[in-house]
Amino acid sequence: MADWIGWLATSIFASSYFCKQAVTLRWVQALAAVVWISYGFLIGAPPVIVANLVVASLAAISAWRGRPQQSMRKMSGESRIED
């Protein structure tokens, strides 16, 4: 069972590379990190849990902060390539 959750987390994370918008990419990566956290609990691996808590938090904060900026650029007609 744990292996399947690990493979699911891997596939979610890998799918984030197909996201065209940075905000979407970050939300998908945050979701993958949450699944990795579940995997970490199942296998009893604190480093996996802690590392992915950090990743999930940073991805969610980054996505949350990026959303209003993205909306403002669309409203102003401004376009910019995000990293």
Protein Blocks (a to p, Z undefined) as FASTA:
>chain_A
ZZmmmmmmmmmmmmmmmpfbfklmmmmmmmmmmmmmmmmmmnopaklmmmmmmmmmmmmm
mmmmmmmmmmmmmmnopacddZZ
